[in-house]
């Protein structure tokens, strides 16, 4: 179709669009890894990672995706047979739990509907019942891109404290860091991890982990740790030890430029505000489209809907598939099919990372055009509602 030709818009929940300046930063020769420029770059990146996580603890960079960072968090703090409590709220906390199970840990899932956030009261009740304090760690995501939920991490921390339980709190921020506020130390998070390919606008391949004092203390007795993931080795005096071998130089060049864009050119608070505005504009459009009954939000409570992705249910599974295909093949906008428990029954609109109002409004207009083209019942004027809300929210 002629309307798809031109620059394609990638509006999925990750990996996200990489800024041209970040891509250009990678187009340079390799450098020596033991002294000089790369050592200084690593030091600067580690300082800024701590800033992103909001911690005075230790930070680590892995040549890995988020699944690797999951393993790093677990292996450095736990021992074989330890029990972890997974707080279900979509697909990815349970995925982290599956990693834990494969490593020889005992895994218990605190169940939650795919359409809801973690219930802090349920967390408190489960921990209060753990008289023997068998649960060594609690795994939760801040934002789950399968369900579109945002969990209240401070409320979960408060529930743990109210139960008087000593378990480590571990948080996955893959779809939230750089997108919404995260304050590791202030919120009492013991371990946080992230992948750099979403809000941090870097090609996939870098996993980030931050460890607080309680996690560092647990590391001394952890027997699951292996050389590659080992914090002790990575804290060693040689630069190559921070990567357990050759650093992923060109990904680091990209990451450094992405950090400069996020933290200096835009500013972290401004990035949080941008994501909040674009997310609410998306929700305004979906709310209008949903009036006809063929579409609905996956997450029931408006306050629990994420600022990085909006997950939309369809009453007819065929509609989701046809809509995603039509937006991509006819109009040049790439959305994502639903996954997890909603697979085949919805679609996902990513609005995180290197995305602005032009990209978001263009995406919403294409979705509305596709709904009309396919004859899908929908409330009229969703894009107009998004425009009106953004105009009012950004008025001088």
C-alpha positions, 0 to 999 in steps of 0.5 A: 500500500502506498501509504506505508512508504516513508519512515515507519513509526515503531510504537511497540513496548520495546525495543523502542526507537533509537535516536539518530544521535545514539545510532551515530555515537556507535559509528566509530572505531573501537578503543583500548579497554584498559585505560583512558577514554573507556574507563572514564566513560564507564565511571560516568555511566555508573554514576548516572545509573545510580542517579536513574535508580535513585540510589547511593548503592552499587551499580553494575552493567552487564552485556545482557538483556533484562533476563540476564539482569534478572539472573544477576539480581538473583544469583548475587543475593540468594542460595539454592533452595531459598524461597522467592515470592513473585507478585503477579501482575502481568507476564514479567514478574512470573517470568522472573520467577521462572528464571528463579525456578530454573536456578534452583530456587523455590518459587511461590506466586501471589496471584493477581488478575491480569487486569489489576495491579498488585494488592499491597494488602494481599502482600502484607497478609502473605508475609504475616503468615510466613512465621518462619520467614522462609521467603528470602526475596520478593519479585515485582515489576514496576510496569508490566508491558504485557498487562499495561499495569503500573504497580505502587512500589512504595505501597508494597514496601509499606506492606512488607514493613507492616508485616515486619518481614525481612525479605529482600524487595527486588524490582524490575524497572525495564519498562519504567526507568526513565519513564516514571519516577523511581526512588530506590533508596527512598522507597526501600528497594533492595535490588533494582534491575533494568534493560537499556532498550526501552525508556533508556533509548539504547539498542538491546544488549545492556542489563543494569542492576543496582544493589542496596546495603541489604542486598550487598550484605546478602551477597556475602553468603549467596551460593548461586553466584557465578563468575560472570554475574559476580558483584565481587569480581566486578568490583575489582580494580581492573576496568575489564572486571566491571564487564567480566571481560571485554566491554561491549564498547559500542553499546556503551558509546550508544548508552552514554549518548542516550544518557546525555540526551535523557539527563542533560538535554531533556532532563529526567523530570521533563522526561517523566512529564513528557511520558505522562502527557503522551500516556494520558493523551493515549488513554483519552483516545482509547476511552472514546473508542471504547464507547462502542463496546468493541474495545476496552482498557485491559487495566481496570483502575485508571490510576494503575494504567502505565505511562509507557504502554497502553494495553487494549482489549478487543471483544473479537480476537480477529479485530486485534490481529487485523488492526495490528496488520492494517496499521503496519501494512497499510499505514506504516505504524507498528503496534504490538499484539497482546501477549500473556493471558491476553494473547490474541485478544488485544493490542498494545500501543507503546509510548515510551523512549524517543517519542514525541507528540507528533509520533503519538498523535500520528499513531492515534490517527492511524489507529482511528483510521484503521478502525474506520477502514475495517468497520470496527465499532468505535466511538468517534473522535478519539484522536480529537479528544487526545489533541484537545487534552494535550492542547489544554495540558500544554497551554501557555 
